[in-house]
Amino acid sequence: MDFRRVTVSTVPGEHGQVLPVSFTLDGMTVEVISVLDRWYEGGTPGRPVVAYFKVAGSDGRRFILRHATVFDAWGACGVD
């Protein structure tokens, strides 16, 4: 999967995590209609936590958003 850098607007979620509510990709803002799935990897020595969100966008497509928490950097790739 090729993730492209995106700007993401978030709201506070459970346990201090953030939830995406919209993101800007190629100059277009996409609202997150729903979070379909979420998972994490890392969190061990030498592997920072990376959070993944599979979301339904307001444009009718599905995306995977990736949040590298230690850098507060977001990426997106289209699922369909």
HTML snippet that shows the backbone in 3Dmol.js (N, CA, C, O; Angstrom):
<script src="https://3Dmol.org/build/3Dmol-min.js"></script>
<div id="view" style="width:600px;height:400px;position:relative"></div>
<script>
const pdb = `
ATOM      1  N   MET A   1       0.835  -1.188   0.000  1.00  0.00           N
ATOM      2  CA  MET A   1       0.000   0.000   0.000  1.00  0.00           C
ATOM      3  C   MET A   1       0.873   1.243   0.000  1.00  0.00           C
ATOM      4  O   MET A   1       1.842   1.336   0.754  1.00  0.00           O
ATOM      5  N   ASP A   2       0.528   2.175  -0.836  1.00  0.00           N
ATOM      6  CA  ASP A   2       1.235   3.445  -0.889  1.00  0.00           C
ATOM      7  C   ASP A   2       0.414   4.511  -0.175  1.00  0.00           C
ATOM      8  O   ASP A   2      -0.664   4.893  -0.628  1.00  0.00           O
ATOM      9  N   PHE A   3       0.945   4.981   0.947  1.00  0.00           N
ATOM     10  CA  PHE A   3       0.270   6.023   1.720  1.00  0.00           C
ATOM     11  C   PHE A   3       0.782   7.383   1.277  1.00  0.00           C
ATOM     12  O   PHE A   3       1.985   7.588   1.112  1.00  0.00           O
ATOM     13  N   ARG A   4      -0.154   8.312   1.087  1.00  0.00           N
ATOM     14  CA  ARG A   4       0.181   9.685   0.753  1.00  0.00           C
ATOM     15  C   ARG A   4      -0.088  10.560   1.962  1.00  0.00           C
ATOM     16  O   ARG A   4      -1.051  10.346   2.698  1.00  0.00           O
ATOM     17  N   ARG A   5       0.770  11.541   2.158  1.00  0.00           N
ATOM     18  CA  ARG A   5       0.599  12.447   3.297  1.00  0.00           C
ATOM     19  C   ARG A   5      -0.694  13.222   3.182  1.00  0.00           C
ATOM     20  O   ARG A   5      -1.036  13.725   2.111  1.00  0.00           O
ATOM     21  N   VAL A   6      -1.421  13.319   4.301  1.00  0.00           N
ATOM     22  CA  VAL A   6      -2.672  14.070   4.334  1.00  0.00           C
ATOM     23  C   VAL A   6      -2.730  14.881   5.617  1.00  0.00           C
ATOM     24  O   VAL A   6      -2.028  14.601   6.588  1.00  0.00           O
ATOM     25  N   THR A   7      -3.591  15.896   5.590  1.00  0.00           N
ATOM     26  CA  THR A   7      -3.906  16.674   6.785  1.00  0.00           C
ATOM     27  C   THR A   7      -5.226  16.147   7.317  1.00  0.00           C
ATOM     28  O   THR A   7      -6.199  16.028   6.572  1.00  0.00           O
ATOM     29  N   VAL A   8      -5.260  15.830   8.614  1.00  0.00           N
ATOM     30  CA  VAL A   8      -6.434  15.204   9.218  1.00  0.00           C
ATOM     31  C   VAL A   8      -6.953  16.056  10.367  1.00  0.00           C
ATOM     32  O   VAL A   8      -6.179  16.529  11.200  1.00  0.00           O
ATOM     33  N   SER A   9      -8.268  16.247  10.406  1.00  0.00           N
ATOM     34  CA  SER A   9      -8.926  16.880  11.556  1.00  0.00           C
ATOM     35  C   SER A   9      -9.432  15.755  12.452  1.00  0.00           C
ATOM     36  O   SER A   9      -9.984  14.767  11.968  1.00  0.00           O
ATOM     37  N   THR A  10      -9.242  15.912  13.756  1.00  0.00           N
ATOM     38  CA  THR A  10      -9.594  14.853  14.700  1.00  0.00           C
ATOM     39  C   THR A  10     -10.425  15.380  15.858  1.00  0.00           C
ATOM     40  O   THR A  10     -10.530  16.586  16.081  1.00  0.00           O
ATOM     41  N   VAL A  11     -11.010  14.443  16.584  1.00  0.00           N
ATOM     42  CA  VAL A  11     -11.674  14.724  17.856  1.00  0.00           C
ATOM     43  C   VAL A  11     -11.120  13.742  18.879  1.00  0.00           C
ATOM     44  O   VAL A  11     -10.640  12.670  18.509  1.00  0.00           O
ATOM     45  N   PRO A  12     -11.179  14.093  20.161  1.00  0.00           N
ATOM     46  CA  PRO A  12     -10.700  13.156  21.182  1.00  0.00           C
ATOM     47  C   PRO A  12     -11.548  11.886  21.199  1.00  0.00           C
ATOM     48  O   PRO A  12     -12.773  11.937  21.087  1.00  0.00           O
ATOM     49  N   GLY A  13     -10.878  10.759  21.340  1.00  0.00           N
ATOM     50  CA  GLY A  13     -11.559   9.474  21.444  1.00  0.00           C
ATOM     51  C   GLY A  13     -11.313   8.870  22.817  1.00  0.00           C
ATOM     52  O   GLY A  13     -10.955   9.566  23.766  1.00  0.00           O
ATOM     53  N   GLU A  14     -11.512   7.576  22.901  1.00  0.00           N
ATOM     54  CA  GLU A  14     -11.320   6.870  24.170  1.00  0.00           C
ATOM     55  C   GLU A  14      -9.835   6.757  24.507  1.00  0.00           C
ATOM     56  O   GLU A  14      -8.991   6.673  23.615  1.00  0.00           O
ATOM     57  N   HIS A  15      -9.535   6.757  25.781  1.00  0.00           N
ATOM     58  CA  HIS A  15      -8.191   6.488  26.302  1.00  0.00           C
ATOM     59  C   HIS A  15      -7.122   7.408  25.716  1.00  0.00           C
ATOM     60  O   HIS A  15      -5.981   6.990  25.523  1.00  0.00           O
ATOM     61  N   GLY A  16      -7.487   8.652  25.433  1.00  0.00           N
ATOM     62  CA  GLY A  16      -6.524   9.611  24.931  1.00  0.00           C
ATOM     63  C   GLY A  16      -6.194   9.477  23.459  1.00  0.00           C
ATOM     64  O   GLY A  16      -5.348  10.211  22.946  1.00  0.00           O
ATOM     65  N   GLN A  17      -6.842   8.557  22.772  1.00  0.00           N
ATOM     66  CA  GLN A  17      -6.624   8.404  21.330  1.00  0.00           C
ATOM     67  C   GLN A  17      -7.410   9.475  20.576  1.00  0.00           C
ATOM     68  O   GLN A  17      -8.314  10.101  21.130  1.00  0.00           O
ATOM     69  N   VAL A  18      -7.060   9.676  19.324  1.00  0.00           N
ATOM     70  CA  VAL A  18      -7.798  10.614  18.484  1.00  0.00           C
ATOM     71  C   VAL A  18      -8.594   9.846  17.438  1.00  0.00           C
ATOM     72  O   VAL A  18      -8.223   8.739  17.045  1.00  0.00           O
ATOM     73  N   LEU A  19      -9.689  10.448  16.994  1.00  0.00           N
ATOM     74  CA  LEU A  19     -10.508   9.871  15.936  1.00  0.00           C
ATOM     75  C   LEU A  19     -10.564  10.847  14.771  1.00  0.00           C
ATOM     76  O   LEU A  19     -10.820  12.033  14.978  1.00  0.00           O
ATOM     77  N   PRO A  20     -10.331  10.375  13.553  1.00  0.00           N
ATOM     78  CA  PRO A  20     -10.398  11.272  12.402  1.00  0.00           C
ATOM     79  C   PRO A  20     -11.843  11.633  12.062  1.00  0.00           C
ATOM     80  O   PRO A  20     -12.729  10.779  12.101  1.00  0.00           O
ATOM     81  N   VAL A  21     -12.073  12.908  11.725  1.00  0.00           N
ATOM     82  CA  VAL A  21     -13.409  13.343  11.310  1.00  0.00           C
ATOM     83  C   VAL A  21     -13.410  13.860   9.874  1.00  0.00           C
ATOM     84  O   VAL A  21     -14.457  13.887   9.225  1.00  0.00           O
ATOM     85  N   SER A  22     -12.247  14.270   9.375  1.00  0.00           N
ATOM     86  CA  SER A  22     -12.110  14.676   7.974  1.00  0.00           C
ATOM     87  C   SER A  22     -10.631  14.696   7.635  1.00  0.00           C
ATOM     88  O   SER A  22      -9.775  14.730   8.519  1.00  0.00           O
ATOM     89  N   PHE A  23     -10.342  14.675   6.331  1.00  0.00           N
ATOM     90  CA  PHE A  23      -8.961  14.777   5.886  1.00  0.00           C
ATOM     91  C   PHE A  23      -8.934  15.447   4.518  1.00  0.00           C
ATOM     92  O   PHE A  23      -9.921  15.442   3.783  1.00  0.00           O
ATOM     93  N   THR A  24      -7.781  16.022   4.196  1.00  0.00           N
ATOM     94  CA  THR A  24      -7.606  16.700   2.920  1.00  0.00           C
ATOM     95  C   THR A  24      -6.628  15.899   2.069  1.00  0.00           C
ATOM     96  O   THR A  24      -5.487  15.663   2.466  1.00  0.00           O
ATOM     97  N   LEU A  25      -7.091  15.488   0.897  1.00  0.00           N
ATOM     98  CA  LEU A  25      -6.300  14.677  -0.025  1.00  0.00           C
ATOM     99  C   LEU A  25      -6.384  15.325  -1.402  1.00  0.00           C
ATOM    100  O   LEU A  25      -7.475  15.517  -1.939  1.00  0.00           O
ATOM    101  N   ASP A  26      -5.245  15.657  -1.963  1.00  0.00           N
ATOM    102  CA  ASP A  26      -5.186  16.302  -3.278  1.00  0.00           C
ATOM    103  C   ASP A  26      -6.041  17.567  -3.331  1.00  0.00           C
ATOM    104  O   ASP A  26      -6.692  17.836  -4.340  1.00  0.00           O
ATOM    105  N   GLY A  27      -6.039  18.343  -2.248  1.00  0.00           N
ATOM    106  CA  GLY A  27      -6.768  19.597  -2.203  1.00  0.00           C
ATOM    107  C   GLY A  27      -8.259  19.466  -1.960  1.00  0.00           C
ATOM    108  O   GLY A  27      -8.968  20.471  -1.920  1.00  0.00           O
ATOM    109  N   MET A  28      -8.749  18.239  -1.797  1.00  0.00           N
ATOM    110  CA  MET A  28     -10.176  18.011  -1.567  1.00  0.00           C
ATOM    111  C   MET A  28     -10.392  17.513  -0.137  1.00  0.00           C
ATOM    112  O   MET A  28      -9.709  16.592   0.311  1.00  0.00           O
ATOM    113  N   THR A  29     -11.336  18.116   0.573  1.00  0.00           N
ATOM    114  CA  THR A  29     -11.658  17.676   1.921  1.00  0.00           C
ATOM    115  C   THR A  29     -12.699  16.569   1.857  1.00  0.00           C
ATOM    116  O   THR A  29     -13.739  16.700   1.211  1.00  0.00           O
ATOM    117  N   VAL A  30     -12.389  15.472   2.547  1.00  0.00           N
ATOM    118  CA  VAL A  30     -13.280  14.313   2.617  1.00  0.00           C
ATOM    119  C   VAL A  30     -13.724  14.157   4.068  1.00  0.00           C
ATOM    120  O   VAL A  30     -12.889  14.021   4.963  1.00  0.00           O
ATOM    121  N   GLU A  31     -15.023  14.177   4.300  1.00  0.00           N
ATOM    122  CA  GLU A  31     -15.550  13.937   5.651  1.00  0.00           C
ATOM    123  C   GLU A  31     -15.537  12.439   5.926  1.00  0.00           C
ATOM    124  O   GLU A  31     -15.807  11.633   5.035  1.00  0.00           O
ATOM    125  N   VAL A  32     -15.223  12.077   7.159  1.00  0.00           N
ATOM    126  CA  VAL A  32     -15.290  10.672   7.564  1.00  0.00           C
ATOM    127  C   VAL A  32     -16.725  10.396   7.993  1.00  0.00           C
ATOM    128  O   VAL A  32     -17.194  10.924   9.002  1.00  0.00           O
ATOM    129  N   ILE A  33     -17.414   9.567   7.221  1.00  0.00           N
ATOM    130  CA  ILE A  33     -18.799   9.209   7.531  1.00  0.00           C
ATOM    131  C   ILE A  33     -18.840   8.209   8.680  1.00  0.00           C
ATOM    132  O   ILE A  33     -19.677   8.316   9.577  1.00  0.00           O
ATOM    133  N   SER A  34     -17.932   7.237   8.646  1.00  0.00           N
ATOM    134  CA  SER A  34     -17.852   6.268   9.751  1.00  0.00           C
ATOM    135  C   SER A  34     -16.488   5.602   9.756  1.00  0.00           C
ATOM    136  O   SER A  34     -15.837   5.470   8.720  1.00  0.00           O
ATOM    137  N   VAL A  35     -16.066   5.182  10.953  1.00  0.00           N
ATOM    138  CA  VAL A  35     -14.861   4.377  11.112  1.00  0.00           C
ATOM    139  C   VAL A  35     -15.316   2.925  11.040  1.00  0.00           C
ATOM    140  O   VAL A  35     -16.052   2.454  11.907  1.00  0.00           O
ATOM    141  N   LEU A  36     -14.875   2.220  10.005  1.00  0.00           N
ATOM    142  CA  LEU A  36     -15.306   0.844   9.777  1.00  0.00           C
ATOM    143  C   LEU A  36     -14.491  -0.164  10.572  1.00  0.00           C
ATOM    144  O   LEU A  36     -14.994  -1.218  10.958  1.00  0.00           O
ATOM    145  N   ASP A  37     -13.222   0.171  10.815  1.00  0.00           N
ATOM    146  CA  ASP A  37     -12.329  -0.725  11.554  1.00  0.00           C
ATOM    147  C   ASP A  37     -11.155   0.109  12.030  1.00  0.00           C
ATOM    148  O   ASP A  37     -10.885   1.180  11.488  1.00  0.00           O
ATOM    149  N   ARG A  38     -10.458  -0.383  13.042  1.00  0.00           N
ATOM    150  CA  ARG A  38      -9.234   0.259  13.506  1.00  0.00           C
ATOM    151  C   ARG A  38      -8.339  -0.769  14.135  1.00  0.00           C
ATOM    152  O   ARG A  38      -8.809  -1.730  14.744  1.00  0.00           O
ATOM    153  N   TRP A  39      -7.033  -0.567  13.987  1.00  0.00           N
ATOM    154  CA  TRP A  39      -6.067  -1.484  14.562  1.00  0.00           C
ATOM    155  C   TRP A  39      -4.755  -0.732  14.775  1.00  0.00           C
ATOM    156  O   TRP A  39      -4.570   0.388  14.300  1.00  0.00           O
ATOM    157  N   TYR A  40      -3.862  -1.380  15.498  1.00  0.00           N
ATOM    158  CA  TYR A  40      -2.596  -0.772  15.875  1.00  0.00           C
ATOM    159  C   TYR A  40      -1.465  -1.744  15.589  1.00  0.00           C
ATOM    160  O   TYR A  40      -1.664  -2.959  15.553  1.00  0.00           O
ATOM    161  N   GLU A  41      -0.271  -1.189  15.386  1.00  0.00           N
ATOM    162  CA  GLU A  41       0.925  -2.012  15.340  1.00  0.00           C
ATOM    163  C   GLU A  41       2.026  -1.255  16.056  1.00  0.00           C
ATOM    164  O   GLU A  41       1.939  -0.042  16.248  1.00  0.00           O
ATOM    165  N   GLY A  42       3.052  -1.973  16.443  1.00  0.00           N
ATOM    166  CA  GLY A  42       4.165  -1.357  17.162  1.00  0.00           C
ATOM    167  C   GLY A  42       3.894  -1.310  18.650  1.00  0.00           C
ATOM    168  O   GLY A  42       3.162  -2.138  19.191  1.00  0.00           O
ATOM    169  N   GLY A  43       4.493  -0.333  19.300  1.00  0.00           N
ATOM    170  CA  GLY A  43       4.330  -0.189  20.745  1.00  0.00           C
ATOM    171  C   GLY A  43       5.335  -1.003  21.535  1.00  0.00           C
ATOM    172  O   GLY A  43       5.205  -1.149  22.750  1.00  0.00           O
ATOM    173  N   THR A  44       6.340  -1.533  20.848  1.00  0.00           N
ATOM    174  CA  THR A  44       7.403  -2.271  21.515  1.00  0.00           C
ATOM    175  C   THR A  44       8.694  -1.465  21.363  1.00  0.00           C
ATOM    176  O   THR A  44       8.755  -0.553  20.539  1.00  0.00           O
ATOM    177  N   PRO A  45       9.713  -1.786  22.137  1.00  0.00           N
ATOM    178  CA  PRO A  45      10.965  -1.030  22.006  1.00  0.00           C
ATOM    179  C   PRO A  45      11.459  -1.003  20.551  1.00  0.00           C
ATOM    180  O   PRO A  45      11.594  -2.040  19.903  1.00  0.00           O
ATOM    181  N   GLY A  46      11.717   0.188  20.071  1.00  0.00           N
ATOM    182  CA  GLY A  46      12.188   0.350  18.704  1.00  0.00           C
ATOM    183  C   GLY A  46      11.095   0.415  17.654  1.00  0.00           C
ATOM    184  O   GLY A  46      11.381   0.641  16.479  1.00  0.00           O
ATOM    185  N   ARG A  47       9.839   0.220  18.060  1.00  0.00           N
ATOM    186  CA  ARG A  47       8.716   0.278  17.115  1.00  0.00           C
ATOM    187  C   ARG A  47       7.631   1.182  17.690  1.00  0.00           C
ATOM    188  O   ARG A  47       6.851   0.746  18.536  1.00  0.00           O
ATOM    189  N   PRO A  48       7.571   2.421  17.246  1.00  0.00           N
ATOM    190  CA  PRO A  48       6.543   3.325  17.760  1.00  0.00           C
ATOM    191  C   PRO A  48       5.147   2.857  17.347  1.00  0.00           C
ATOM    192  O   PRO A  48       4.982   2.117  16.377  1.00  0.00           O
ATOM    193  N   VAL A  49       4.162   3.301  18.097  1.00  0.00           N
ATOM    194  CA  VAL A  49       2.769   2.937  17.813  1.00  0.00           C
ATOM    195  C   VAL A  49       2.308   3.621  16.529  1.00  0.00           C
ATOM    196  O   VAL A  49       2.513   4.818  16.330  1.00  0.00           O
ATOM    197  N   VAL A  50       1.682   2.830  15.668  1.00  0.00           N
ATOM    198  CA  VAL A  50       1.045   3.342  14.461  1.00  0.00           C
ATOM    199  C   VAL A  50      -0.405   2.881  14.507  1.00  0.00           C
ATOM    200  O   VAL A  50      -0.687   1.689  14.629  1.00  0.00           O
ATOM    201  N   ALA A  51      -1.324   3.845  14.408  1.00  0.00           N
ATOM    202  CA  ALA A  51      -2.757   3.534  14.443  1.00  0.00           C
ATOM    203  C   ALA A  51      -3.301   3.573  13.024  1.00  0.00           C
ATOM    204  O   ALA A  51      -2.943   4.445  12.233  1.00  0.00           O
ATOM    205  N   TYR A  52      -4.167   2.621  12.712  1.00  0.00           N
ATOM    206  CA  TYR A  52      -4.804   2.546  11.395  1.00  0.00           C
ATOM    207  C   TYR A  52      -6.310   2.650  11.559  1.00  0.00           C
ATOM    208  O   TYR A  52      -6.881   2.098  12.499  1.00  0.00           O
ATOM    209  N   PHE A  53      -6.948   3.359  10.641  1.00  0.00           N
ATOM    210  CA  PHE A  53      -8.400   3.516  10.636  1.00  0.00           C
ATOM    211  C   PHE A  53      -8.902   3.233   9.231  1.00  0.00           C
ATOM    212  O   PHE A  53      -8.480   3.892   8.280  1.00  0.00           O
ATOM    213  N   LYS A  54      -9.787   2.274   9.087  1.00  0.00           N
ATOM    214  CA  LYS A  54     -10.464   2.074   7.805  1.00  0.00           C
ATOM    215  C   LYS A  54     -11.742   2.889   7.892  1.00  0.00           C
ATOM    216  O   LYS A  54     -12.571   2.665   8.773  1.00  0.00           O
ATOM    217  N   VAL A  55     -11.900   3.842   6.968  1.00  0.00           N
ATOM    218  CA  VAL A  55     -13.012   4.789   7.065  1.00  0.00           C
ATOM    219  C   VAL A  55     -13.815   4.834   5.771  1.00  0.00           C
ATOM    220  O   VAL A  55     -13.300   4.554   4.688  1.00  0.00           O
ATOM    221  N   ALA A  56     -15.089   5.192   5.911  1.00  0.00           N
ATOM    222  CA  ALA A  56     -15.955   5.493   4.768  1.00  0.00           C
ATOM    223  C   ALA A  56     -15.953   6.996   4.599  1.00  0.00           C
ATOM    224  O   ALA A  56     -16.235   7.731   5.545  1.00  0.00           O
ATOM    225  N   GLY A  57     -15.635   7.462   3.387  1.00  0.00           N
ATOM    226  CA  GLY A  57     -15.562   8.887   3.125  1.00  0.00           C
ATOM    227  C   GLY A  57     -16.836   9.431   2.512  1.00  0.00           C
ATOM    228  O   GLY A  57     -17.643   8.692   1.949  1.00  0.00           O
ATOM    229  N   SER A  58     -16.999  10.738   2.632  1.00  0.00           N
ATOM    230  CA  SER A  58     -18.190  11.408   2.108  1.00  0.00           C
ATOM    231  C   SER A  58     -18.254  11.368   0.582  1.00  0.00           C
ATOM    232  O   SER A  58     -19.295  11.670  -0.003  1.00  0.00           O
ATOM    233  N   ASP A  59     -17.148  10.997  -0.064  1.00  0.00           N
ATOM    234  CA  ASP A  59     -17.133  10.891  -1.531  1.00  0.00           C
ATOM    235  C   ASP A  59     -17.524   9.496  -2.017  1.00  0.00           C
ATOM    236  O   ASP A  59     -17.452   9.209  -3.212  1.00  0.00           O
ATOM    237  N   GLY A  60     -17.942   8.622  -1.078  1.00  0.00           N
ATOM    238  CA  GLY A  60     -18.375   7.276  -1.435  1.00  0.00           C
ATOM    239  C   GLY A  60     -17.259   6.243  -1.475  1.00  0.00           C
ATOM    240  O   GLY A  60     -17.517   5.060  -1.697  1.00  0.00           O
ATOM    241  N   ARG A  61     -16.027   6.677  -1.263  1.00  0.00           N
ATOM    242  CA  ARG A  61     -14.902   5.736  -1.273  1.00  0.00           C
ATOM    243  C   ARG A  61     -14.517   5.352   0.148  1.00  0.00           C
ATOM    244  O   ARG A  61     -14.903   6.008   1.115  1.00  0.00           O
ATOM    245  N   ARG A  62     -13.743   4.267   0.251  1.00  0.00           N
ATOM    246  CA  ARG A  62     -13.188   3.843   1.528  1.00  0.00           C
ATOM    247  C   ARG A  62     -11.682   4.073   1.505  1.00  0.00           C
ATOM    248  O   ARG A  62     -11.025   3.918   0.476  1.00  0.00           O
ATOM    249  N   PHE A  63     -11.155   4.447   2.666  1.00  0.00           N
ATOM    250  CA  PHE A  63      -9.738   4.752   2.791  1.00  0.00           C
ATOM    251  C   PHE A  63      -9.184   4.086   4.041  1.00  0.00           C
ATOM    252  O   PHE A  63      -9.920   3.759   4.972  1.00  0.00           O
ATOM    253  N   ILE A  64      -7.870   3.892   4.040  1.00  0.00           N
ATOM    254  CA  ILE A  64      -7.161   3.543   5.264  1.00  0.00           C
ATOM    255  C   ILE A  64      -6.327   4.761   5.625  1.00  0.00           C
ATOM    256  O   ILE A  64      -5.503   5.220   4.834  1.00  0.00           O
ATOM    257  N   LEU A  65      -6.548   5.277   6.825  1.00  0.00           N
ATOM    258  CA  LEU A  65      -5.757   6.382   7.361  1.00  0.00           C
ATOM    259  C   LEU A  65      -4.752   5.802   8.342  1.00  0.00           C
ATOM    260  O   LEU A  65      -5.105   4.969   9.176  1.00  0.00           O
ATOM    261  N   ARG A  66      -3.515   6.235   8.247  1.00  0.00           N
ATOM    262  CA  ARG A  66      -2.446   5.759   9.135  1.00  0.00           C
ATOM    263  C   ARG A  66      -1.919   6.936   9.935  1.00  0.00           C
ATOM    264  O   ARG A  66      -1.593   7.981   9.372  1.00  0.00           O
ATOM    265  N   HIS A  67      -1.834   6.768  11.247  1.00  0.00           N
ATOM    266  CA  HIS A  67      -1.354   7.832  12.139  1.00  0.00           C
ATOM    267  C   HIS A  67      -0.121   7.348  12.878  1.00  0.00           C
ATOM    268  O   HIS A  67      -0.213   6.482  13.749  1.00  0.00           O
ATOM    269  N   ALA A  68       1.035   7.903  12.534  1.00  0.00           N
ATOM    270  CA  ALA A  68       2.278   7.627  13.258  1.00  0.00           C
ATOM    271  C   ALA A  68       2.290   8.566  14.456  1.00  0.00           C
ATOM    272  O   ALA A  68       2.652   9.737  14.336  1.00  0.00           O
ATOM    273  N   THR A  69       1.892   8.047  15.608  1.00  0.00           N
ATOM    274  CA  THR A  69       1.631   8.896  16.765  1.00  0.00           C
ATOM    275  C   THR A  69       2.866   9.640  17.259  1.00  0.00           C
ATOM    276  O   THR A  69       2.754  10.789  17.686  1.00  0.00           O
ATOM    277  N   VAL A  70       4.025   9.022  17.212  1.00  0.00           N
ATOM    278  CA  VAL A  70       5.227   9.673  17.738  1.00  0.00           C
ATOM    279  C   VAL A  70       5.585  10.918  16.911  1.00  0.00           C
ATOM    280  O   VAL A  70       6.179  11.856  17.442  1.00  0.00           O
ATOM    281  N   PHE A  71       5.234  10.936  15.632  1.00  0.00           N
ATOM    282  CA  PHE A  71       5.507  12.087  14.772  1.00  0.00           C
ATOM    283  C   PHE A  71       4.263  12.921  14.503  1.00  0.00           C
ATOM    284  O   PHE A  71       4.355  13.988  13.898  1.00  0.00           O
ATOM    285  N   ASP A  72       3.102  12.450  14.943  1.00  0.00           N
ATOM    286  CA  ASP A  72       1.817  13.055  14.633  1.00  0.00           C
ATOM    287  C   ASP A  72       1.673  13.268  13.123  1.00  0.00           C
ATOM    288  O   ASP A  72       1.220  14.317  12.665  1.00  0.00           O
ATOM    289  N   ALA A  73       2.073  12.238  12.364  1.00  0.00           N
ATOM    290  CA  ALA A  73       2.018  12.294  10.897  1.00  0.00           C
ATOM    291  C   ALA A  73       0.937  11.346  10.403  1.00  0.00           C
ATOM    292  O   ALA A  73       0.811  10.218  10.878  1.00  0.00           O
ATOM    293  N   TRP A  74       0.156  11.829   9.434  1.00  0.00           N
ATOM    294  CA  TRP A  74      -0.938  11.039   8.871  1.00  0.00           C
ATOM    295  C   TRP A  74      -0.675  10.718   7.407  1.00  0.00           C
ATOM    296  O   TRP A  74      -0.066  11.501   6.677  1.00  0.00           O
ATOM    297  N   GLY A  75      -1.152   9.543   6.998  1.00  0.00           N
ATOM    298  CA  GLY A  75      -1.096   9.137   5.600  1.00  0.00           C
ATOM    299  C   GLY A  75      -2.422   8.503   5.227  1.00  0.00           C
ATOM    300  O   GLY A  75      -3.171   8.066   6.100  1.00  0.00           O
ATOM    301  N   ALA A  76      -2.716   8.449   3.931  1.00  0.00           N
ATOM    302  CA  ALA A  76      -3.966   7.848   3.460  1.00  0.00           C
ATOM    303  C   ALA A  76      -3.699   7.050   2.194  1.00  0.00           C
ATOM    304  O   ALA A  76      -2.841   7.397   1.383  1.00  0.00           O
ATOM    305  N   CYS A  77      -4.454   5.975   2.051  1.00  0.00           N
ATOM    306  CA  CYS A  77      -4.479   5.256   0.781  1.00  0.00           C
ATOM    307  C   CYS A  77      -5.918   4.843   0.533  1.00  0.00           C
ATOM    308  O   CYS A  77      -6.661   4.539   1.467  1.00  0.00           O
ATOM    309  N   GLY A  78      -6.300   4.837  -0.728  1.00  0.00           N
ATOM    310  CA  GLY A  78      -7.654   4.455  -1.098  1.00  0.00           C
ATOM    311  C   GLY A  78      -7.792   2.946  -1.127  1.00  0.00           C
ATOM    312  O   GLY A  78      -6.899   2.240  -1.595  1.00  0.00           O
ATOM    313  N   VAL A  79      -8.916   2.454  -0.626  1.00  0.00           N
ATOM    314  CA  VAL A  79      -9.212   1.027  -0.657  1.00  0.00           C
ATOM    315  C   VAL A  79     -10.026   0.729  -1.907  1.00  0.00           C
ATOM    316  O   VAL A  79      -9.798  -0.276  -2.581  1.00  0.00           O
ATOM    317  N   ASP A  80     -10.968   1.600  -2.211  1.00  0.00           N
ATOM    318  CA  ASP A  80     -11.750   1.484  -3.446  1.00  0.00           C
ATOM    319  C   ASP A  80     -12.345   2.825  -3.814  1.00  0.00           C
ATOM    320  O   ASP A  80     -13.039   2.937  -4.824  1.00  0.00           O
TER     321      ASP A  80
END
`;
const viewer = $3Dmol.createViewer("view");
viewer.addModel(pdb, "pdb");
viewer.setStyle({}, {cartoon: {color: "spectrum"}});
viewer.zoomTo();
viewer.render();
</script>
